[in-house]
């Protein structure tokens, strides 16, 4: 009997597997359920919405609440308010419950491969077989930190923006925030209230209006997110194809915090960090900063190393799989949703992910039929 007890489990067959239970995976699940296509969503987190709960405490979205809804369920609260990260997390959890989406939490996928006509997914101690697999994960998965970071003095507290929650994590003394994207600017403005703060790098531009003011909430933000980011900047338009690589390589402009805001609260701007000297951060102008803390707001990189299929463009660190609006044509039945600028600038955000999900589910339905 012991031999049978220790025998590996037989693979579980599921028609469509959705890998990732964030907004992209839940939107895909909604459209699959509407078409009565059997599916299961696997998510690595312990609770739906945890990918948002784990972000820094004061994080708020740039989009008004009215634009943060997924298909079939309005976002609660004042329509023109800026939602907190916990409000987003709770909304996603409520969304999965309302539509009874079959989300299995605690399943981190270790490998995706193909065995003849079926895809094979390994997660935890389980094996799954599926005709269709939707990889519903964002492009920003693994923290990107300079190689020289490990050369800093061990006494310096180092956090990536993905680990930062609030200033209580920092030790006494100056803070160096590296990277002038939206996360770097907002974190620097927060920590300077308790620590002398440097902000290293150069921003890639900024939105020239205050998003909290009425003209922005009622006119300019709808124009940005529902028209320009959703319909104009797409892979089908010349301007979209021109802007896309710049956004992928340089990041988005500052939205809420402006350069004058950074200066007004006492954050000192410094050139970019290029290395380490005597255990301390070395700047491009050859200055050395005696920082007690370093917060790396240097972005994330995709990590699809667990996908054992020939769907990437080659190179040591491929940016994204080869696809047509999320459909991988050389691996029928494989799809991607949630990638930054998958189809439009809005694709990686709540306002745009529902459209991409509906598009690939239509293709799944045609295969099923």
C-alpha positions in Angstrom: 0.0 0.0 0.0 2.9 2.4 0.7 4.0 2.1 -2.9 0.6 3.4 -4.1 0.5 6.1 -1.5 3.8 7.6 -2.7 3.0 7.2 -6.4 2.9 10.6 -8.4 -0.5 12.0 -9.0 -2.0 11.7 -12.5 -2.1 14.9 -14.5 -5.3 16.9 -14.1 -6.9 17.7 -17.4 -8.4 21.2 -17.8 -9.5 22.6 -21.1 -8.1 26.1 -20.5 -5.6 27.1 -17.9 -5.1 30.8 -16.9 -1.8 31.4 -15.3 -2.1 34.4 -13.0 -5.0 35.7 -10.9 -4.5 39.4 -11.1 -6.7 41.8 -13.1 -5.6 40.2 -16.5 -6.3 36.7 -15.4 -9.7 37.6 -13.8 -10.8 39.5 -16.9 -9.9 36.4 -19.0 -11.8 34.3 -16.5 -14.9 36.5 -16.8 -15.0 36.2 -20.6 -14.4 32.4 -20.5 -17.3 32.0 -18.0 -19.6 34.1 -20.2 -18.9 31.6 -23.0 -19.2 28.5 -20.8 -15.7 27.4 -21.5 -14.3 25.2 -18.7 -11.2 26.8 -17.1 -9.1 27.2 -13.9 -7.0 30.1 -12.8 -3.7 29.4 -11.0 -2.2 32.1 -8.9 1.0 32.1 -6.9 -0.3 34.4 -4.1 -2.2 33.2 -1.1 -5.1 35.5 -1.7 -6.7 37.2 -4.7 -5.4 40.8 -4.9 -2.2 40.1 -3.0 0.0 41.4 -5.9 -1.5 44.9 -5.1 -1.5 44.5 -1.3 2.2 43.9 -1.3 3.0 47.3 -2.8 4.0 50.4 -0.8 1.4 51.6 1.6 0.7 55.1 0.2 0.3 54.0 -3.4 -2.7 55.4 -5.3 -3.6 55.0 -8.9 -3.4 57.7 -11.5 -6.7 56.8 -13.0 -10.1 57.8 -11.5 -12.1 55.0 -10.0 -14.6 55.1 -12.8 -11.9 53.7 -15.2 -10.7 51.0 -13.0 -13.5 48.5 -13.5 -13.1 45.1 -15.0 -15.8 43.7 -17.4 -19.2 43.2 -15.8 -18.7 44.9 -12.4 -18.3 48.7 -11.7 -15.6 49.9 -9.3 -17.1 50.9 -6.0 -16.7 54.4 -4.4 -16.7 57.9 -5.7 -16.2 57.9 -9.5 -13.6 60.6 -9.6 -11.5 59.5 -6.6 -8.0 58.0 -6.9 -8.1 54.4 -5.5 -5.6 53.1 -3.0 -3.8 49.9 -3.7 -5.8 48.1 -1.0 -9.1 49.2 -2.6 -7.9 47.7 -5.9 -6.9 44.4 -4.1 -10.3 44.2 -2.4 -12.1 44.9 -5.6 -10.3 42.1 -7.4 -11.1 39.7 -4.6 -14.8 40.7 -4.7 -14.8 40.4 -8.5 -13.6 36.8 -8.3 -16.2 36.0 -5.7 -19.1 37.6 -7.5 -18.5 35.7 -10.7 -17.5 32.5 -8.9 -14.2 32.4 -10.9 -12.3 29.1 -10.1 -9.1 30.6 -8.7 -6.7 28.2 -7.1 -4.3 30.3 -4.9 -0.8 29.2 -3.8 0.1 27.6 -7.1 3.3 29.1 -8.5 4.0 27.7 -11.9 7.4 26.1 -12.3 7.2 25.1 -16.0 5.1 25.3 -19.1 5.8 22.9 -21.9 4.1 20.9 -24.6 3.5 17.2 -24.8 2.1 16.4 -28.2 -1.3 18.0 -28.6 -1.5 19.2 -25.0 0.3 21.9 -22.9 1.8 20.6 -19.7 1.9 22.9 -16.6 3.9 22.1 -13.5 2.8 24.0 -10.3 3.7 23.1 -6.8 3.4 19.3 -6.7 0.8 19.1 -9.4 0.8 18.5 -13.1 -1.9 19.9 -15.4 -2.7 19.2 -19.1 -4.6 21.8 -21.2 -5.6 22.5 -24.8 -5.3 26.3 -24.1 -3.0 28.2 -21.8 -3.3 31.9 -21.1 -0.2 33.5 -19.5 -1.9 36.4 -17.7 1.1 38.1 -16.2 2.6 41.6 -16.3 5.9 42.4 -18.0 7.2 43.7 -14.6 8.0 40.5 -12.7 11.6 40.5 -11.3 13.2 43.5 -9.6 15.9 45.1 -11.7 18.9 46.1 -9.6 22.4 47.2 -10.9 25.1 44.5 -10.7 27.2 46.6 -8.4 24.6 46.8 -5.7 26.1 43.9 -3.8 29.4 45.9 -3.5 27.7 48.5 -1.2 28.6 48.4 2.5 26.6 45.7 4.2 25.5 48.3 6.8 23.5 50.2 4.1 19.9 49.2 4.0 18.9 48.3 0.5 15.3 47.9 -0.7 13.8 47.7 -4.2 10.6 49.6 -4.8 8.9 46.2 -4.9 10.0 45.6 -1.3 9.5 49.1 0.1 6.3 49.6 2.2 6.9 52.7 4.2 9.8 54.7 5.9 9.8 52.6 9.0 11.9 50.0 7.1 14.8 52.5 6.8 17.5 53.1 9.3 18.5 56.5 10.6 20.5 58.6 8.2 20.3 59.8 4.6 18.3 58.0 1.9 19.3 57.6 -1.7 16.4 56.9 -4.1 17.7 55.7 -7.4 15.4 56.2 -10.4 13.2 59.1 -11.3 10.1 57.3 -12.5 6.8 57.6 -10.8 7.7 55.2 -8.0 11.0 56.9 -7.4 9.5 60.4 -7.3 6.6 59.4 -5.0 8.8 57.4 -2.6 11.4 60.2 -2.4 8.7 62.7 -1.6 7.5 60.4 1.2 10.8 59.5 2.8 12.2 63.1 2.8 9.7 63.9 5.6 11.9 61.8 8.0 15.3 61.5 6.3 17.6 63.7 4.2 17.0 62.4 0.7 18.8 62.3 -2.6 17.0 61.4 -5.8 19.4 60.1 -8.5 18.7 60.1 -12.3 16.7 62.1 -14.7 13.0 62.0 -15.4 11.7 61.2 -18.9 9.2 64.0 -18.9 6.0 64.7 -16.9 2.3 65.3 -17.4 1.9 69.1 -17.6 -1.2 69.3 -15.4 -2.5 68.4 -11.9 -4.5 65.3 -12.1 -6.3 66.1 -8.9 -8.0 69.2 -10.3 -11.4 69.2 -11.8 -10.4 69.8 -15.5 -8.1 66.8 -15.3 -10.5 64.5 -13.6 -13.4 65.3 -15.9 -11.7 66.0 -19.3 -7.9 65.5 -19.5 -7.6 62.1 -17.8 -10.6 60.6 -19.8 -8.9 61.9 -22.9 -5.5 60.4 -21.9 -6.7 56.9 -20.8 -9.9 56.3 -22.8 -8.8 57.9 -26.1 -5.1 58.5 -26.5 -3.8 55.5 -24.4 -6.6 53.2 -25.5 -7.4 54.0 -29.1 -4.6 56.2 -30.5 -1.4 54.6 -29.1 -1.8 51.1 -30.3 0.3 48.7 -32.4 -1.9 49.4 -35.4 -1.2 53.2 -35.6 2.0 54.7 -36.8 2.3 56.9 -33.7 1.7 53.9 -31.4 4.4 51.9 -33.1 6.8 54.8 -32.8 6.0 55.5 -29.1 5.9 51.8 -28.0 9.7 51.1 -27.9 10.4 54.4 -26.2 8.0 53.6 -23.4 9.3 50.0 -23.1 12.9 51.2 -22.7 12.6 54.5 -20.9 9.4 54.3 -18.9 6.4 56.6 -18.6 6.5 60.3 -17.7 5.8 61.5 -14.1 2.1 61.8 -13.6 1.2 62.9 -10.0 4.5 64.3 -8.7 6.2 67.1 -10.8 9.9 68.1 -10.7 8.9 71.3 -8.8 7.2 69.2 -6.2 10.4 67.2 -5.6 12.4 70.4 -5.1 9.8 72.0 -2.9 9.9 69.3 -0.3 13.7 69.4 0.0 14.7 66.3 -2.0 18.1 66.9 -3.6 18.4 65.9 -7.2 21.8 64.2 -8.1 23.1 62.6 -11.3 22.7 58.9 -11.9 24.5 56.2 -9.8 27.3 54.5 -11.8 29.1 52.3 -9.3 30.5 51.9 -5.8 33.6 53.5 -4.2 34.7 52.4 -0.7 31.4 50.8 -0.2 29.4 53.9 -1.0 27.3 54.9 -4.0 29.3 56.6 -6.7 27.6 59.3 -8.9 28.3 60.1 -12.6 29.9 63.4 -11.5 32.4 61.4 -9.4 30.8 62.3 -6.1 30.4 59.7 -3.4 27.2 59.8 -1.2 27.3 58.7 2.4 23.9 57.1 2.3 22.6 55.0 5.1 19.8 53.6 2.9 19.3 53.0 -0.8 15.9 52.4 -2.4 16.3 51.1 -5.9 13.4 52.4 -8.1 15.0 50.9 -11.1 12.1 48.9 -12.5 11.4 45.3 -13.2 12.2 42.9 -16.0 10.1 40.1 -17.4 10.9 36.5 -16.5 9.5 33.8 -18.7 12.4 31.4 -18.2 9.8 28.8 -17.0 8.2 28.7 -20.4 9.9 25.8 -22.3 8.5 26.7 -25.7 10.0 28.4 -28.8 7.9 31.6 -28.5 10.6 34.2 -27.9 12.6 36.3 -30.3 15.9 35.1 -29.1 18.7 36.9 -27.2 19.9 36.6 -23.6 17.0 38.4 -22.0 14.0 38.5 -24.4 11.6 41.3 -23.6 8.5 39.6 -24.7 7.1 36.6 -26.6 6.3 36.8 -30.3 2.6 37.3 -30.5 -0.2 39.0 -32.5 -2.3 40.9 -30.0 -1.7 38.2 -27.4 -2.2 35.2 -29.8 1.0 33.1 -30.2 0.4 31.9 -33.8 3.3 29.4 -33.9 2.0 27.7 -30.7 -1.7 27.3 -31.3 -3.6 27.5 -28.0 -1.0 29.7 -26.2 -2.0 33.3 -25.3 -0.6 36.3 -23.4 -2.5 39.0 -21.6 -1.4 41.7 -19.2 1.9 42.6 -20.9 2.7 46.3 -21.1 1.6 47.7 -24.4 0.5 44.3 -25.6 -1.9 46.0 -28.0 -2.3 49.5 -26.7 -0.6 51.7 -24.0 -3.6 50.8 -21.8 -3.0 47.0 -22.1 -1.0 46.7 -18.9 -3.5 48.7 -16.8 -7.0 48.2 -15.5 -8.6 50.4 -18.1 -7.3 48.3 -21.0 -6.9 44.7 -19.9 -10.6 43.8 -20.4 -10.5 44.5 -24.1 -7.4 42.3 -24.6 -8.9 39.5 -22.6 -12.1 39.5 -24.7 -10.0 39.4 -27.9 -8.1 36.3 -27.0 -11.1 34.5 -25.5 -12.9 34.9 -28.8 -10.0 33.0 -30.4 -10.1 30.4 -27.7 -13.9 30.0 -28.4 -13.2 29.5 -32.1 -10.7 26.8 -31.3 -13.1 25.1 -28.9 -15.9 25.2 -31.5 
